[in-house]
Amino acid sequence: MEAVETQVLIQAPQDVVWWAWTRADRITQWFAPAARIEPRPGGAFELFFNPADPTRDCTAGCTFTAAEPMTRLAFTWKGPDQFAAVMNHPDRLTTVTVSIEPAAGGTRVTVTHGGWGEGDGWAEARRWHAMAWRQVLESLKGALESGKGDLCCAPSDGNG
């Protein structure tokens, strides 16, 4: 199955974008409310979308497979709980690559999510992730350009 690829141009310097992906205190401003980030091959890339129950909707156990300073990250990925049966087996995780490149007017970020299996469950997971990565990159853009990132998949507090 073809990889999901999403891009965004962010009006921010390349190093600022890099740190937004590689520091837990930054990634929690725009992606997930809790994180453990160790940007080196084999280091943790763990996002916790429901900190009240860190065993649900998380990327626990995912790791960086590449960390090329300021330009490229790659990590293993687990989908949300509704796709756990197809994509969250430790020996069959998908992979995400984040390319960070200077561009006219700022920095271009490209997310490529590959390693999809075959079948209806995989197709549904891929469709969901295509939508989710667009939202994630828009949140990153909002956080870096105006300080208004939206956490992905955060549980509602009932007030909003």
VMD Tcl script that builds the backbone (N, CA, C; Angstrom):
set m [mol new atoms 480]
animate dup $m
set s [atomselect $m all]
$s set {name element resname resid chain x y z} {
  {N N MET 1 A 0.854 -1.174 0.000}
  {CA C MET 1 A 0.000 0.000 0.000}
  {C C MET 1 A 0.900 1.237 0.000}
  {N N GLU 2 A 0.529 2.226 -0.760}
  {CA C GLU 2 A 1.318 3.440 -0.924}
  {C C GLU 2 A 1.448 4.216 0.382}
  {N N ALA 3 A 2.616 4.841 0.575}
  {CA C ALA 3 A 2.853 5.659 1.766}
  {C C ALA 3 A 1.943 6.883 1.768}
  {N N VAL 4 A 1.633 7.362 2.954}
  {CA C VAL 4 A 0.935 8.635 3.137}
  {C C VAL 4 A 2.007 9.714 3.166}
  {N N GLU 5 A 1.822 10.784 2.395}
  {CA C GLU 5 A 2.771 11.897 2.424}
  {C C GLU 5 A 2.010 13.204 2.561}
  {N N THR 6 A 2.450 14.029 3.500}
  {CA C THR 6 A 1.815 15.313 3.780}
  {C C THR 6 A 2.913 16.354 3.975}
  {N N GLN 7 A 2.688 17.558 3.464}
  {CA C GLN 7 A 3.666 18.643 3.582}
  {C C GLN 7 A 3.014 19.905 4.110}
  {N N VAL 8 A 3.857 20.738 4.715}
  {CA C VAL 8 A 3.405 22.063 5.130}
  {C C VAL 8 A 4.609 23.006 5.086}
  {N N LEU 9 A 4.363 24.245 4.741}
  {CA C LEU 9 A 5.377 25.292 4.803}
  {C C LEU 9 A 5.113 26.106 6.059}
  {N N ILE 10 A 6.135 26.218 6.899}
  {CA C ILE 10 A 6.000 26.911 8.178}
  {C C ILE 10 A 6.905 28.131 8.178}
  {N N GLN 11 A 6.372 29.256 8.569}
  {CA C GLN 11 A 7.152 30.489 8.655}
  {C C GLN 11 A 7.901 30.503 9.979}
  {N N ALA 12 A 8.942 29.666 10.031}
  {CA C ALA 12 A 9.799 29.559 11.205}
  {C C ALA 12 A 11.138 29.000 10.743}
  {N N PRO 13 A 12.218 29.308 11.457}
  {CA C PRO 13 A 13.524 28.776 11.088}
  {C C PRO 13 A 13.584 27.248 11.236}
  {N N GLN 14 A 14.472 26.647 10.470}
  {CA C GLN 14 A 14.622 25.195 10.458}
  {C C GLN 14 A 14.929 24.641 11.850}
  {N N ASP 15 A 15.790 25.305 12.617}
  {CA C ASP 15 A 16.136 24.781 13.932}
  {C C ASP 15 A 14.947 24.810 14.887}
  {N N VAL 16 A 14.097 25.816 14.765}
  {CA C VAL 16 A 12.904 25.893 15.618}
  {C C VAL 16 A 11.966 24.725 15.313}
  {N N VAL 17 A 11.813 24.404 14.027}
  {CA C VAL 17 A 10.980 23.263 13.632}
  {C C VAL 17 A 11.592 21.969 14.158}
  {N N TRP 18 A 12.896 21.816 14.034}
  {CA C TRP 18 A 13.584 20.615 14.535}
  {C C TRP 18 A 13.310 20.420 16.025}
  {N N TRP 19 A 13.493 21.483 16.802}
  {CA C TRP 19 A 13.294 21.369 18.250}
  {C C TRP 19 A 11.830 21.086 18.592}
  {N N ALA 20 A 10.911 21.548 17.774}
  {CA C ALA 20 A 9.491 21.255 18.018}
  {C C ALA 20 A 9.208 19.761 17.941}
  {N N TRP 21 A 9.957 19.033 17.129}
  {CA C TRP 21 A 9.795 17.578 17.004}
  {C C TRP 21 A 10.631 16.793 18.007}
  {N N THR 22 A 11.737 17.374 18.505}
  {CA C THR 22 A 12.715 16.572 19.243}
  {C C THR 22 A 12.836 16.905 20.721}
  {N N ARG 23 A 11.996 17.764 21.228}
  {CA C ARG 23 A 11.983 18.060 22.660}
  {C C ARG 23 A 10.590 17.817 23.205}
  {N N ALA 24 A 10.518 17.056 24.282}
  {CA C ALA 24 A 9.215 16.723 24.872}
  {C C ALA 24 A 8.454 17.978 25.282}
  {N N ASP 25 A 9.152 18.976 25.818}
  {CA C ASP 25 A 8.456 20.193 26.247}
  {C C ASP 25 A 7.900 20.992 25.074}
  {N N ARG 26 A 8.401 20.754 23.880}
  {CA C ARG 26 A 7.883 21.447 22.695}
  {C C ARG 26 A 6.799 20.628 21.994}
  {N N ILE 27 A 7.020 19.328 21.851}
  {CA C ILE 27 A 6.057 18.497 21.113}
  {C C ILE 27 A 4.713 18.434 21.845}
  {N N THR 28 A 4.749 18.628 23.160}
  {CA C THR 28 A 3.496 18.618 23.929}
  {C C THR 28 A 2.701 19.915 23.760}
  {N N GLN 29 A 3.245 20.880 23.061}
  {CA C GLN 29 A 2.513 22.118 22.773}
  {C C GLN 29 A 1.647 21.993 21.529}
  {N N TRP 30 A 1.896 20.960 20.700}
  {CA C TRP 30 A 1.167 20.901 19.432}
  {C C TRP 30 A 0.766 19.501 18.980}
  {N N PHE 31 A 1.263 18.437 19.621}
  {CA C PHE 31 A 0.986 17.091 19.117}
  {C C PHE 31 A 0.242 16.248 20.144}
  {N N ALA 32 A 0.833 16.002 21.288}
  {CA C ALA 32 A 0.230 15.152 22.323}
  {C C ALA 32 A 0.484 15.792 23.682}
  {N N PRO 33 A -0.402 15.575 24.651}
  {CA C PRO 33 A -0.249 16.243 25.941}
  {C C PRO 33 A 0.895 15.719 26.806}
  {N N ALA 34 A 1.432 14.549 26.492}
  {CA C ALA 34 A 2.577 14.017 27.236}
  {C C ALA 34 A 3.468 13.263 26.254}
  {N N ALA 35 A 4.785 13.279 26.524}
  {CA C ALA 35 A 5.712 12.653 25.583}
  {C C ALA 35 A 7.013 12.270 26.272}
  {N N ARG 36 A 7.671 11.269 25.691}
  {CA C ARG 36 A 9.052 10.915 26.043}
  {C C ARG 36 A 9.808 10.868 24.724}
  {N N ILE 37 A 10.747 11.784 24.538}
  {CA C ILE 37 A 11.446 11.962 23.275}
  {C C ILE 37 A 12.950 11.884 23.526}
  {N N GLU 38 A 13.621 10.960 22.848}
  {CA C GLU 38 A 15.079 10.805 22.921}
  {C C GLU 38 A 15.595 10.739 21.487}
  {N N PRO 39 A 15.902 11.896 20.869}
  {CA C PRO 39 A 16.186 11.945 19.436}
  {C C PRO 39 A 17.555 11.392 19.034}
  {N N ARG 40 A 17.640 10.079 19.060}
  {CA C ARG 40 A 18.822 9.341 18.609}
  {C C ARG 40 A 18.346 7.966 18.184}
  {N N PRO 41 A 19.025 7.323 17.249}
  {CA C PRO 41 A 18.594 5.978 16.857}
  {C C PRO 41 A 18.477 5.063 18.082}
  {N N GLY 42 A 17.329 4.426 18.216}
  {CA C GLY 42 A 17.043 3.578 19.365}
  {C C GLY 42 A 16.395 4.307 20.525}
  {N N GLY 43 A 16.404 5.640 20.497}
  {CA C GLY 43 A 15.794 6.433 21.563}
  {C C GLY 43 A 14.280 6.442 21.452}
  {N N ALA 44 A 13.628 6.761 22.533}
  {CA C ALA 44 A 12.161 6.728 22.596}
  {C C ALA 44 A 11.524 7.818 21.742}
  {N N PHE 45 A 10.453 7.436 21.045}
  {CA C PHE 45 A 9.531 8.399 20.434}
  {C C PHE 45 A 8.146 7.983 20.912}
  {N N GLU 46 A 7.823 8.409 22.120}
  {CA C GLU 46 A 6.589 7.981 22.768}
  {C C GLU 46 A 5.692 9.186 23.035}
  {N N LEU 47 A 4.508 9.131 22.448}
  {CA C LEU 47 A 3.496 10.165 22.641}
  {C C LEU 47 A 2.323 9.552 23.387}
  {N N PHE 48 A 1.779 10.289 24.333}
  {CA C PHE 48 A 0.673 9.803 25.149}
  {C C PHE 48 A -0.499 10.760 24.968}
  {N N PHE 49 A -1.497 10.297 24.225}
  {CA C PHE 49 A -2.631 11.140 23.881}
  {C C PHE 49 A -3.682 11.180 24.982}
  {N N ASN 50 A -3.581 10.269 25.945}
  {CA C ASN 50 A -4.496 10.236 27.080}
  {C C ASN 50 A -3.655 10.018 28.342}
  {N N PRO 51 A -3.031 11.076 28.867}
  {CA C PRO 51 A -2.127 10.914 30.004}
  {C C PRO 51 A -2.776 10.294 31.233}
  {N N ALA 52 A -4.094 10.391 31.369}
  {CA C ALA 52 A -4.777 9.773 32.508}
  {C C ALA 52 A -4.669 8.253 32.447}
  {N N ASP 53 A -4.507 7.704 31.250}
  {CA C ASP 53 A -4.323 6.263 31.067}
  {C C ASP 53 A -3.251 6.058 30.000}
  {N N PRO 54 A -1.965 6.085 30.405}
  {CA C PRO 54 A -0.877 6.035 29.441}
  {C C PRO 54 A -0.740 4.704 28.693}
  {N N THR 55 A -1.605 3.751 28.971}
  {CA C THR 55 A -1.573 2.492 28.215}
  {C C THR 55 A -2.479 2.548 26.994}
  {N N ARG 56 A -3.284 3.592 26.881}
  {CA C ARG 56 A -4.237 3.708 25.760}
  {C C ARG 56 A -3.806 4.834 24.819}
  {N N ASP 57 A -4.125 4.653 23.543}
  {CA C ASP 57 A -3.870 5.695 22.541}
  {C C ASP 57 A -2.498 6.347 22.732}
  {N N CYS 58 A -1.471 5.543 22.527}
  {CA C CYS 58 A -0.111 6.030 22.718}
  {C C CYS 58 A 0.836 5.333 21.741}
  {N N THR 59 A 2.038 5.856 21.666}
  {CA C THR 59 A 3.068 5.214 20.853}
  {C C THR 59 A 4.137 4.585 21.751}
  {N N ALA 60 A 3.749 4.141 22.934}
  {CA C ALA 60 A 4.699 3.527 23.866}
  {C C ALA 60 A 5.462 2.409 23.169}
  {N N GLY 61 A 6.766 2.409 23.346}
  {CA C GLY 61 A 7.618 1.397 22.732}
  {C C GLY 61 A 8.156 1.790 21.370}
  {N N CYS 62 A 7.653 2.878 20.793}
  {CA C CYS 62 A 8.163 3.324 19.492}
  {C C CYS 62 A 9.512 4.010 19.687}
  {N N THR 63 A 10.366 3.890 18.678}
  {CA C THR 63 A 11.727 4.415 18.784}
  {C C THR 63 A 12.146 5.143 17.511}
  {N N PHE 64 A 13.113 6.026 17.687}
  {CA C PHE 64 A 13.740 6.680 16.545}
  {C C PHE 64 A 14.581 5.657 15.792}
  {N N THR 65 A 14.476 5.679 14.479}
  {CA C THR 65 A 15.359 4.871 13.636}
  {C C THR 65 A 16.399 5.752 12.962}
  {N N ALA 66 A 16.176 7.057 12.946}
  {CA C ALA 66 A 17.138 8.025 12.418}
  {C C ALA 66 A 16.892 9.371 13.078}
  {N N ALA 67 A 17.968 10.112 13.272}
  {CA C ALA 67 A 17.884 11.482 13.786}
  {C C ALA 67 A 19.072 12.243 13.215}
  {N N GLU 68 A 18.870 12.850 12.061}
  {CA C GLU 68 A 19.907 13.622 11.386}
  {C C GLU 68 A 19.654 15.084 11.728}
  {N N PRO 69 A 20.476 15.657 12.606}
  {CA C PRO 69 A 20.194 16.973 13.171}
  {C C PRO 69 A 19.752 18.013 12.148}
  {N N MET 70 A 18.654 18.632 12.493}
  {CA C MET 70 A 18.025 19.741 11.777}
  {C C MET 70 A 17.363 19.352 10.456}
  {N N THR 71 A 17.538 18.109 9.968}
  {CA C THR 71 A 17.032 17.799 8.626}
  {C C THR 71 A 16.085 16.612 8.526}
  {N N ARG 72 A 16.290 15.563 9.321}
  {CA C ARG 72 A 15.493 14.349 9.097}
  {C C ARG 72 A 15.363 13.533 10.376}
  {N N LEU 73 A 14.138 13.066 10.607}
  {CA C LEU 73 A 13.823 12.145 11.699}
  {C C LEU 73 A 13.080 10.961 11.114}
  {N N ALA 74 A 13.249 9.811 11.714}
  {CA C ALA 74 A 12.420 8.658 11.362}
  {C C ALA 74 A 12.162 7.885 12.649}
  {N N PHE 75 A 10.957 7.329 12.753}
  {CA C PHE 75 A 10.602 6.595 13.961}
  {C C PHE 75 A 9.535 5.562 13.637}
  {N N THR 76 A 9.467 4.549 14.496}
  {CA C THR 76 A 8.393 3.566 14.373}
  {C C THR 76 A 7.121 4.189 14.926}
  {N N TRP 77 A 5.977 3.612 14.511}
  {CA C TRP 77 A 4.704 4.245 14.850}
  {C C TRP 77 A 3.640 3.209 15.176}
  {N N LYS 78 A 2.863 3.509 16.205}
  {CA C LYS 78 A 1.657 2.747 16.542}
  {C C LYS 78 A 0.448 3.631 16.289}
  {N N GLY 79 A -0.615 3.038 15.781}
  {CA C GLY 79 A -1.850 3.781 15.559}
  {C C GLY 79 A -2.675 3.843 16.828}
  {N N PRO 80 A -3.759 4.618 16.793}
  {CA C PRO 80 A -4.652 4.678 17.946}
  {C C PRO 80 A -5.303 3.323 18.200}
  {N N ASP 81 A -5.896 3.189 19.367}
  {CA C ASP 81 A -6.431 1.896 19.803}
  {C C ASP 81 A -7.369 1.247 18.799}
  {N N GLN 82 A -8.143 2.036 18.037}
  {CA C GLN 82 A -9.084 1.408 17.109}
  {C C GLN 82 A -8.371 0.636 15.997}
  {N N PHE 83 A -7.061 0.872 15.803}
  {CA C PHE 83 A -6.300 0.148 14.782}
  {C C PHE 83 A -5.253 -0.789 15.382}
  {N N ALA 84 A -5.306 -0.989 16.689}
  {CA C ALA 84 A -4.296 -1.800 17.370}
  {C C ALA 84 A -4.190 -3.208 16.797}
  {N N ALA 85 A -5.306 -3.809 16.443}
  {CA C ALA 85 A -5.284 -5.192 15.950}
  {C C ALA 85 A -4.482 -5.335 14.665}
  {N N VAL 86 A -4.446 -4.295 13.838}
  {CA C VAL 86 A -3.708 -4.416 12.584}
  {C C VAL 86 A -2.326 -3.785 12.622}
  {N N MET 87 A -2.113 -2.739 13.416}
  {CA C MET 87 A -0.851 -2.019 13.251}
  {C C MET 87 A -0.004 -1.835 14.503}
  {N N ASN 88 A -0.358 -2.432 15.615}
  {CA C ASN 88 A 0.403 -2.173 16.831}
  {C C ASN 88 A 1.171 -3.378 17.355}
  {N N HIS 89 A 1.502 -4.316 16.497}
  {CA C HIS 89 A 2.331 -5.452 16.902}
  {C C HIS 89 A 3.793 -5.030 16.844}
  {N N PRO 90 A 4.583 -5.305 17.878}
  {CA C PRO 90 A 5.971 -4.837 17.910}
  {C C PRO 90 A 6.800 -5.243 16.687}
  {N N ASP 91 A 6.494 -6.370 16.095}
  {CA C ASP 91 A 7.272 -6.814 14.930}
  {C C ASP 91 A 6.675 -6.327 13.612}
  {N N ARG 92 A 5.625 -5.514 13.664}
  {CA C ARG 92 A 4.960 -5.069 12.431}
  {C C ARG 92 A 4.508 -3.609 12.543}
  {N N LEU 93 A 5.360 -2.748 13.087}
  {CA C LEU 93 A 5.006 -1.337 13.210}
  {C C LEU 93 A 5.243 -0.616 11.889}
  {N N THR 94 A 4.475 0.428 11.637}
  {CA C THR 94 A 4.719 1.274 10.479}
  {C C THR 94 A 5.852 2.243 10.815}
  {N N THR 95 A 6.304 2.985 9.809}
  {CA C THR 95 A 7.406 3.922 10.016}
  {C C THR 95 A 7.020 5.306 9.500}
  {N N VAL 96 A 7.515 6.309 10.194}
  {CA C VAL 96 A 7.265 7.701 9.827}
  {C C VAL 96 A 8.613 8.384 9.634}
  {N N THR 97 A 8.734 9.124 8.532}
  {CA C THR 97 A 9.918 9.940 8.276}
  {C C THR 97 A 9.477 11.395 8.208}
  {N N VAL 98 A 10.208 12.250 8.902}
  {CA C VAL 98 A 9.939 13.686 8.894}
  {C C VAL 98 A 11.156 14.371 8.281}
  {N N SER 99 A 10.947 15.034 7.153}
  {CA C SER 99 A 12.009 15.806 6.504}
  {C C SER 99 A 11.776 17.279 6.795}
  {N N ILE 100 A 12.846 17.970 7.175}
  {CA C ILE 100 A 12.781 19.381 7.550}
  {C C ILE 100 A 13.781 20.112 6.659}
  {N N GLU 101 A 13.262 20.948 5.747}
  {CA C GLU 101 A 14.127 21.575 4.749}
  {C C GLU 101 A 13.876 23.074 4.675}
  {N N PRO 102 A 14.949 23.856 4.505}
  {CA C PRO 102 A 14.736 25.285 4.291}
  {C C PRO 102 A 13.982 25.501 2.986}
  {N N ALA 103 A 13.117 26.497 2.979}
  {CA C ALA 103 A 12.327 26.827 1.790}
  {C C ALA 103 A 12.086 28.329 1.787}
  {N N ALA 104 A 11.761 28.853 0.621}
  {CA C ALA 104 A 11.431 30.278 0.539}
  {C C ALA 104 A 10.279 30.567 1.496}
  {N N GLY 105 A 10.479 31.499 2.380}
  {CA C GLY 105 A 9.426 31.864 3.318}
  {C C GLY 105 A 9.419 31.052 4.597}
  {N N GLY 106 A 10.408 30.181 4.802}
  {CA C GLY 106 A 10.436 29.417 6.046}
  {C C GLY 106 A 11.037 28.044 5.911}
  {N N THR 107 A 10.314 27.056 6.410}
  {CA C THR 107 A 10.786 25.676 6.453}
  {C C THR 107 A 9.683 24.758 5.963}
  {N N ARG 108 A 10.047 23.846 5.066}
  {CA C ARG 108 A 9.090 22.856 4.569}
  {C C ARG 108 A 9.248 21.574 5.390}
  {N N VAL 109 A 8.132 21.078 5.906}
  {CA C VAL 109 A 8.103 19.824 6.655}
  {C C VAL 109 A 7.301 18.821 5.833}
  {N N THR 110 A 7.914 17.665 5.592}
  {CA C THR 110 A 7.245 16.588 4.868}
  {C C THR 110 A 7.199 15.367 5.769}
  {N N VAL 111 A 6.015 14.853 6.013}
  {CA C VAL 111 A 5.829 13.613 6.771}
  {C C VAL 111 A 5.472 12.522 5.772}
  {N N THR 112 A 6.232 11.427 5.812}
  {CA C THR 112 A 5.963 10.258 4.977}
  {C C THR 112 A 5.749 9.074 5.908}
  {N N HIS 113 A 4.577 8.467 5.829}
  {CA C HIS 113 A 4.203 7.358 6.715}
  {C C HIS 113 A 4.034 6.113 5.850}
  {N N GLY 114 A 4.908 5.151 6.028}
  {CA C GLY 114 A 4.894 3.948 5.201}
  {C C GLY 114 A 4.886 2.677 6.020}
  {N N GLY 115 A 4.970 1.562 5.303}
  {CA C GLY 115 A 4.984 0.254 5.947}
  {C C GLY 115 A 3.608 -0.336 6.149}
  {N N TRP 116 A 2.637 0.142 5.383}
  {CA C TRP 116 A 1.259 -0.334 5.511}
  {C C TRP 116 A 1.135 -1.761 5.010}
  {N N GLY 117 A 0.289 -2.535 5.661}
  {CA C GLY 117 A -0.035 -3.884 5.218}
  {C C GLY 117 A -1.191 -3.849 4.233}
  {N N GLU 118 A -1.709 -5.022 3.937}
  {CA C GLU 118 A -2.815 -5.154 2.988}
  {C C GLU 118 A -4.095 -5.533 3.725}
  {N N GLY 119 A -5.221 -5.208 3.135}
  {CA C GLY 119 A -6.513 -5.585 3.690}
  {C C GLY 119 A -7.318 -4.383 4.131}
  {N N ASP 120 A -8.580 -4.647 4.453}
  {CA C ASP 120 A -9.511 -3.574 4.802}
  {C C ASP 120 A -9.101 -2.812 6.058}
  {N N GLY 121 A -8.628 -3.524 7.080}
  {CA C GLY 121 A -8.219 -2.865 8.318}
  {C C GLY 121 A -7.060 -1.909 8.088}
  {N N TRP 122 A -6.089 -2.344 7.295}
  {CA C TRP 122 A -4.956 -1.487 6.957}
  {C C TRP 122 A -5.412 -0.289 6.134}
  {N N ALA 123 A -6.303 -0.512 5.183}
  {CA C ALA 123 A -6.787 0.588 4.340}
  {C C ALA 123 A -7.498 1.643 5.189}
  {N N GLU 124 A -8.295 1.194 6.149}
  {CA C GLU 124 A -8.990 2.132 7.029}
  {C C GLU 124 A -7.990 2.908 7.884}
  {N N ALA 125 A -6.980 2.212 8.421}
  {CA C ALA 125 A -5.952 2.872 9.228}
  {C C ALA 125 A -5.186 3.899 8.395}
  {N N ARG 126 A -4.872 3.545 7.159}
  {CA C ARG 126 A -4.150 4.467 6.279}
  {C C ARG 126 A -4.985 5.720 6.002}
  {N N ARG 127 A -6.268 5.547 5.705}
  {CA C ARG 127 A -7.146 6.704 5.459}
  {C C ARG 127 A -7.192 7.626 6.681}
  {N N TRP 128 A -7.347 7.024 7.854}
  {CA C TRP 128 A -7.405 7.815 9.075}
  {C C TRP 128 A -6.102 8.592 9.270}
  {N N HIS 129 A -4.967 7.927 9.066}
  {CA C HIS 129 A -3.680 8.596 9.260}
  {C C HIS 129 A -3.440 9.696 8.231}
  {N N ALA 130 A -3.921 9.519 7.002}
  {CA C ALA 130 A -3.792 10.585 5.997}
  {C C ALA 130 A -4.474 11.855 6.501}
  {N N MET 131 A -5.644 11.710 7.099}
  {CA C MET 131 A -6.363 12.846 7.672}
  {C C MET 131 A -5.626 13.370 8.911}
  {N N ALA 132 A -5.192 12.475 9.770}
  {CA C ALA 132 A -4.569 12.883 11.028}
  {C C ALA 132 A -3.254 13.625 10.803}
  {N N TRP 133 A -2.422 13.153 9.873}
  {CA C TRP 133 A -1.144 13.838 9.642}
  {C C TRP 133 A -1.358 15.251 9.103}
  {N N ARG 134 A -2.382 15.462 8.300}
  {CA C ARG 134 A -2.686 16.832 7.847}
  {C C ARG 134 A -3.005 17.715 9.052}
  {N N GLN 135 A -3.816 17.197 9.971}
  {CA C GLN 135 A -4.173 17.968 11.171}
  {C C GLN 135 A -2.955 18.216 12.058}
  {N N VAL 136 A -2.107 17.207 12.196}
  {CA C VAL 136 A -0.905 17.343 13.025}
  {C C VAL 136 A -0.003 18.445 12.468}
  {N N LEU 137 A 0.222 18.437 11.156}
  {CA C LEU 137 A 1.097 19.459 10.576}
  {C C LEU 137 A 0.478 20.847 10.649}
  {N N GLU 138 A -0.826 20.941 10.533}
  {CA C GLU 138 A -1.479 22.243 10.706}
  {C C GLU 138 A -1.341 22.725 12.149}
  {N N SER 139 A -1.388 21.811 13.102}
  {CA C SER 139 A -1.194 22.178 14.501}
  {C C SER 139 A 0.236 22.660 14.736}
  {N N LEU 140 A 1.215 21.958 14.149}
  {CA C LEU 140 A 2.610 22.389 14.252}
  {C C LEU 140 A 2.769 23.795 13.674}
  {N N LYS 141 A 2.220 24.011 12.506}
  {CA C LYS 141 A 2.281 25.329 11.857}
  {C C LYS 141 A 1.660 26.398 12.764}
  {N N GLY 142 A 0.482 26.116 13.294}
  {CA C GLY 142 A -0.182 27.067 14.178}
  {C C GLY 142 A 0.627 27.358 15.427}
  {N N ALA 143 A 1.212 26.321 16.010}
  {CA C ALA 143 A 1.996 26.502 17.229}
  {C C ALA 143 A 3.231 27.357 16.971}
  {N N LEU 144 A 3.908 27.116 15.853}
  {CA C LEU 144 A 5.152 27.837 15.590}
  {C C LEU 144 A 4.923 29.234 15.025}
  {N N GLU 145 A 3.849 29.427 14.299}
  {CA C GLU 145 A 3.604 30.737 13.700}
  {C C GLU 145 A 2.801 31.671 14.600}
  {N N SER 146 A 1.917 31.119 15.423}
  {CA C SER 146 A 1.057 31.997 16.221}
  {C C SER 146 A 0.875 31.542 17.663}
  {N N GLY 147 A 1.533 30.443 18.038}
  {CA C GLY 147 A 1.383 29.946 19.400}
  {C C GLY 147 A 0.065 29.261 19.664}
  {N N LYS 148 A -0.619 28.809 18.586}
  {CA C LYS 148 A -1.942 28.204 18.748}
  {C C LYS 148 A -1.973 26.791 18.181}
  {N N GLY 149 A -1.211 25.886 18.767}
  {CA C GLY 149 A -1.260 24.494 18.347}
  {C C GLY 149 A -2.452 23.797 18.973}
  {N N ASP 150 A -2.991 22.804 18.274}
  {CA C ASP 150 A -4.100 21.999 18.795}
  {C C ASP 150 A -3.592 20.587 19.020}
  {N N LEU 151 A -3.701 20.112 20.238}
  {CA C LEU 151 A -3.244 18.761 20.517}
  {C C LEU 151 A -4.088 17.759 19.748}
  {N N CYS 152 A -3.429 16.837 19.117}
  {CA C CYS 152 A -4.124 15.786 18.363}
  {C C CYS 152 A -4.751 14.795 19.327}
  {N N CYS 153 A -5.968 14.461 19.065}
  {CA C CYS 153 A -6.612 13.330 19.738}
  {C C CYS 153 A -6.725 13.492 21.243}
  {N N ALA 154 A -6.614 14.696 21.765}
  {CA C ALA 154 A -6.712 14.897 23.209}
  {C C ALA 154 A -8.142 14.651 23.661}
  {N N PRO 155 A -8.323 13.952 24.788}
  {CA C PRO 155 A -9.679 13.722 25.269}
  {C C PRO 155 A -10.361 15.043 25.610}
  {N N SER 156 A -11.621 15.119 25.341}
  {CA C SER 156 A -12.387 16.328 25.630}
  {C C SER 156 A -12.595 16.454 27.132}
  {N N ASP 157 A -12.513 17.684 27.613}
  {CA C ASP 157 A -12.774 17.907 29.041}
  {C C ASP 157 A -14.233 18.257 29.295}
  {N N GLY 158 A -15.039 18.221 28.222}
  {CA C GLY 158 A -16.453 18.518 28.372}
  {C C GLY 158 A -16.780 19.993 28.283}
  {N N ASN 159 A -15.747 20.838 28.165}
  {CA C ASN 159 A -15.972 22.282 28.109}
  {C C ASN 159 A -15.808 22.862 26.716}
  {N N GLY 160 A -15.704 22.002 25.702}
  {CA C GLY 160 A -15.412 22.667 24.538}
  {C C GLY 160 A -15.678 22.284 23.226}
}
mol reanalyze $m
mol bondsrecalc $m
mol representation Tube
mol addrep $m
